[in-house]
Amino acid sequence: MKLVAIILTLNEVQHLPRCLASLEGVVNQVLVADSYSTDGTLNIAEAHGAQVVQNPFVTQAMQFNWALTQLEEDTDWVLRIDADEYLTQELIAEIQERLPGIAAEVDGVYFGRRMTFQGRLIRFGGVFPVQVLRLFRYGRGQCENRWMDEHIKVAGSTVNFKGELIDDNLNSLTWWTEKHNHYASREVVDLLNLEYGFMPHDSVASLRGGSQAGVKRWLKEMVYARLPGGFRAFTYFLYRYVLRLGFLDGKAGTAFHFLQGFWYRYLVDAKLAEVKRYMRTHCCDVTTAIEQVLKIRV
């Protein structure tokens, strides 16, 4: 059985060694798909024996699906992992012990993903662990073609592992807010596409099958997206921070739930309103407004 891990990178010298260390003895090969890093990322990858390929970055989904085309035909399983993530010992043991014996009809494996924020593991707010499909049979899965919040999708059945993946980004809060500012613009593209349909709609949204990703995406597209802008961000924050006990995550947790649960989502709504205002003022179509306001060419 050949298991290959794919890591997308751009200037990940701070995180990549830890990620690669967690993969030792677990995967047979690591493919680093780099977006032309300017730090020591490539040197670290090559020193650990990873295969390095480079491709201009457009979206996470496009980059990952391109990376799949770089794998050798004898690949059996693919593990998607970000450079700032690492496998827990429990998940490592499950992959080593259970993966070789999984039935042939199973296409993918779900496991939990947790996140730290400013050094604290987030436990409340109803957010984590997120069940993610990050392990799948080669040739039977690919990434949704979306601008933001993309998931791996497979056609066949799936199984669940109990182990978890930890997302522990070590960059500053300034870096985090700048990253989420860019994320907000990308999410606006997906929200506008729901309304105007200027791109193919690729989504795992479904109430069938019981997958967490499918149900959450359905709620986001069919319920949350139809609520008034601004109001929905505030309501979502109250749901996380009060009803789902986000306040129990301490000071770092309060910052996380406020910034990620309210500020980020309010920013998305504000940018969405800005694009629509530009469309009205300049009497232009949605793709033109997106390019002019968000500086994104779709």
C-alpha angles and dihedrals in degrees: 000000000000117000118187125191120211118206122184111210144187116166095333100153090129096055109024099080092056093047093049092047090057090054096054111117090007105076130038095217140010122214114197111199103197130194095212101287117203098201129064096290095115093047091053092048094050093045088058092050096253121152109241125208127170132214134161111263122239105149135346090247095052092045094050094046089049089051089055089061089058095061122105119252093244091066112121104180134019126209118197113205132161121230092246092053132082138187121252118231090250092055091045090054092048094050091049096045105032108029098071091055100046114127117261093242092061112097103179148020127221123204137163126274122200130186136214123210122197090343098312125110107231110230106162139046093078090268106107145091091036111197106232133182102223101142120065144148115274111257094018102077142045140167123272109256097241136131094231143016094016123183135198112252129199131182099218135062125297139207132209129237121200096217122096143226117223122216105202112166113189098194124112127273088250089058090047094053093046090051092050091048087061090043090054091057091050092049090052088059091056093046092050090048089056089057103036103025098217092149134037109277109235112181142150089211109142140134090206123090094025097249113159092222092052095048094045092049090049091051091047095050100035102034115013095042091055096053120096114279115256093015091068092053092053092046092050091051092051090049092053100037100039111019095036093040098244089157088073090071090078128226095324089047092051090053091048097048092045096046099039099030100041116006095048094045093045088051089054090052092047092051090046090054090047093055092048091048090053090051091054096043096047098031091230136139124265098256091053091050091049091053094047098043104030098027090231121132111209 
